[in-house]
Amino acid sequence: MWQLPEVLNKQIKMAWIGLYNDVDSWSWSLSDTSFYKPGETEFRRWESGAPQNEIGMILIVTTALGQSASMSVKVETPLTTMKTCSAANFHKSGKWADGSCGWKLQFICYRQPVSMQVIKVRSNVDLNDRAFLDELLVKMKKEMRDKGLDDNIQLSWKKQADGQVFHKEEEKRDEL
């Protein structure tokens, strides 16, 4: 993942982080909850005094004449553009500030690299048996943890077009 010093060396002052104000509740633009670990969707790192929630403010002016009152409502920005987003402020240790989603800033995103391994197995058991595949995944995950990978590693089998995970290679025979 990117490191904060790398970002600071590039003189990026602020960058969008994917958090936006959705009618007085801050939400992540990535809405797939399976992506997040427990508690991550509630994590906040606001700088002091933030969020201000001032973008798209509605002003109400009232005038009282005796017993009656009149009211004037003015929306400072068009309703279609009243979105507030959050940006990391790298001049304040990466703490978050809110601002108009219309501001042109860098955007931070990160995607974990995916690696695939091809495994050749010599076995007399049915390699596509569900119980065998599940047991093999558990053993492989344990082995990877023992080698220092974190507990959040995800392993899965990639099924081929025919629905099978493993295919038996035909033995090559030398003909005389």
C-alpha contacts under 8 A as a table, 3 or more apart, distances in Angstrom:
res1	aa1	res2	aa2	distance
1	M	110	Y	6.78
1	M	112	Q	7.74
2	W	6	E	7.06
2	W	7	V	7.66
2	W	110	Y	7.92
3	Q	6	E	5.47
3	Q	7	V	6.79
4	L	7	V	5.16
4	L	8	L	6.25
4	L	94	G	7.86
5	P	8	L	4.99
5	P	9	N	6.08
6	E	9	N	5.22
6	E	10	K	6.62
7	V	10	K	5.33
7	V	11	Q	6.87
7	V	12	I	6.22
8	L	11	Q	5.21
8	L	12	I	6.08
8	L	13	K	7.63
8	L	90	F	6.71
9	N	12	I	7.81
12	I	15	A	7.31
12	I	90	F	7.17
12	I	106	Q	7.67
13	K	89	N	6.13
13	K	90	F	5.32
13	K	91	H	6.22
14	M	87	A	6.03
14	M	88	A	5.47
14	M	89	N	4.68
14	M	90	F	5.88
14	M	91	H	7.95
14	M	105	L	6.59
14	M	106	Q	6.97
15	A	87	A	5.10
15	A	88	A	5.43
15	A	89	N	7.04
15	A	105	L	5.43
15	A	106	Q	4.57
15	A	107	F	5.01
15	A	108	I	6.26
16	W	19	L	7.73
16	W	85	C	7.43
16	W	86	S	6.07
16	W	87	A	4.19
16	W	88	A	6.37
16	W	105	L	6.47
16	W	106	Q	6.20
16	W	107	F	4.56
16	W	108	I	6.09
17	I	86	S	6.33
17	I	87	A	5.48
17	I	88	A	6.46
17	I	107	F	6.31
17	I	108	I	5.54
17	I	109	C	7.24
18	G	28	W	5.62
18	G	29	S	5.17
18	G	30	L	7.35
18	G	85	C	7.42
18	G	86	S	6.98
18	G	87	A	7.94
18	G	107	F	7.94
18	G	108	I	7.87
19	L	26	W	6.48
19	L	27	S	5.56
19	L	28	W	4.46
19	L	29	S	5.97
19	L	85	C	5.75
19	L	86	S	5.27
19	L	87	A	7.82
20	Y	26	W	5.47
20	Y	27	S	5.50
20	Y	28	W	6.37
20	Y	29	S	6.97
20	Y	83	K	7.22
20	Y	84	T	5.67
20	Y	85	C	4.03
20	Y	86	S	5.90
21	N	24	D	5.92
21	N	25	S	5.62
21	N	26	W	4.41
21	N	27	S	6.33
21	N	83	K	6.52
21	N	84	T	5.19
21	N	85	C	6.03
22	D	25	S	5.31
22	D	26	W	5.85
22	D	27	S	6.46
22	D	83	K	7.50
22	D	84	T	7.97
27	S	31	S	7.99
27	S	41	T	7.74
28	W	31	S	6.21
28	W	41	T	7.17
32	D	35	F	5.77
32	D	36	Y	7.84
33	T	36	Y	5.67
34	S	37	K	7.68
36	Y	39	G	7.92
36	Y	40	E	5.89
36	Y	41	T	6.73
37	K	40	E	5.65
38	P	41	T	7.70
39	G	42	E	5.52
39	G	43	F	6.55
40	E	43	F	5.12
45	R	95	K	5.49
45	R	96	W	5.66
46	W	49	G	7.85
46	W	50	A	5.63
46	W	51	P	6.73
46	W	95	K	5.44
46	W	96	W	4.38
46	W	97	A	6.17
47	E	50	A	5.56
47	E	51	P	7.90
47	E	92	K	7.47
47	E	95	K	4.94
47	E	96	W	5.35
47	E	97	A	6.17
49	G	52	Q	6.82
50	A	96	W	7.50
50	A	97	A	5.81
50	A	98	D	6.75
51	P	97	A	6.16
51	P	98	D	5.46
52	Q	98	D	6.78
53	N	57	M	8.00
53	N	84	T	7.18
53	N	98	D	7.08
54	E	57	M	5.53
55	I	77	T	7.97
55	I	82	M	6.62
55	I	83	K	7.31
55	I	84	T	6.25
55	I	99	G	6.84
55	I	100	S	6.26
56	G	75	V	6.99
56	G	76	E	5.96
56	G	77	T	5.22
56	G	78	P	7.62
56	G	79	L	7.54
56	G	81	T	7.83
56	G	82	M	4.89
56	G	83	K	7.43
57	M	75	V	6.66
57	M	76	E	6.14
57	M	77	T	7.57
58	I	73	V	7.14
58	I	74	K	6.00
58	I	75	V	4.76
58	I	76	E	6.24
59	L	73	V	6.01
59	L	74	K	5.39
59	L	75	V	6.45
59	L	76	E	7.38
60	I	71	M	7.03
60	I	72	S	5.87
60	I	73	V	4.81
60	I	74	K	6.58
61	V	71	M	5.88
61	V	72	S	5.30
61	V	73	V	6.65
62	T	69	A	6.80
62	T	70	S	5.79
62	T	71	M	4.58
62	T	72	S	6.42
63	T	69	A	5.65
63	T	70	S	5.53
63	T	71	M	6.64
64	A	67	Q	7.23
64	A	68	S	6.08
64	A	69	A	4.38
64	A	70	S	6.64
65	L	68	S	5.61
65	L	69	A	6.03
66	G	69	A	7.88
75	V	78	P	6.77
75	V	79	L	7.65
77	T	81	T	6.78
77	T	82	M	6.46
78	P	81	T	5.59
78	P	82	M	6.52
79	L	82	M	5.21
80	T	83	K	7.93
81	T	102	G	7.82
82	M	100	S	7.86
83	K	100	S	6.33
83	K	101	C	5.76
84	T	98	D	6.46
84	T	99	G	5.52
84	T	100	S	4.91
84	T	101	C	5.40
85	C	98	D	5.62
85	C	99	G	5.62
85	C	100	S	6.05
85	C	101	C	5.08
86	S	96	W	6.30
86	S	97	A	5.61
86	S	98	D	4.43
86	S	99	G	6.30
87	A	96	W	5.51
87	A	97	A	5.49
87	A	98	D	6.25
87	A	99	G	7.47
88	A	94	G	4.99
88	A	95	K	5.53
88	A	96	W	4.50
88	A	97	A	6.41
89	N	92	K	5.51
89	N	93	S	6.90
89	N	94	G	4.79
89	N	95	K	5.52
89	N	96	W	5.77
89	N	97	A	6.54
90	F	93	S	5.30
90	F	94	G	4.30
90	F	95	K	7.11
91	H	94	G	6.86
92	K	95	K	5.76
99	G	103	W	7.53
100	S	103	W	5.70
123	S	126	D	7.93
123	S	127	L	7.62
126	D	129	D	5.56
126	D	132	F	7.86
127	L	132	F	6.75
127	L	133	L	6.93
127	L	165	V	7.86
127	L	166	F	6.20
128	N	132	F	7.34
128	N	133	L	6.62
128	N	164	Q	6.41
128	N	165	V	6.11
128	N	166	F	6.22
129	D	132	F	5.31
129	D	133	L	6.19
130	R	133	L	5.10
130	R	134	D	6.14
131	A	134	D	5.21
131	A	135	E	6.18
132	F	135	E	5.18
132	F	136	L	6.10
133	L	136	L	5.11
133	L	137	L	6.23
134	D	137	L	5.19
134	D	138	V	6.40
135	E	138	V	5.19
135	E	139	K	6.34
136	L	139	K	5.12
136	L	140	M	6.12
137	L	140	M	5.06
137	L	141	K	6.06
137	L	155	L	6.80
137	L	156	S	7.36
138	V	141	K	5.20
138	V	142	K	6.22
139	K	142	K	5.17
139	K	143	E	6.20
140	M	143	E	5.04
140	M	144	M	6.19
141	K	144	M	5.09
141	K	145	R	6.19
141	K	153	I	7.58
141	K	155	L	7.15
142	K	145	R	5.09
142	K	146	D	6.14
143	E	146	D	5.04
143	E	147	K	6.38
144	M	147	K	5.02
144	M	148	G	6.59
144	M	149	L	5.70
145	R	148	G	5.14
145	R	149	L	4.80
145	R	150	D	6.10
145	R	151	D	6.57
146	D	149	L	7.34
149	L	153	I	7.16
150	D	153	I	6.14
157	W	165	V	6.48
158	K	165	V	6.07
159	K	162	D	7.60
159	K	163	G	5.28
159	K	164	Q	5.28
159	K	165	V	4.56
160	Q	163	G	5.29
160	Q	164	Q	5.46
160	Q	165	V	5.99
161	A	164	Q	7.45
164	Q	167	H	7.10
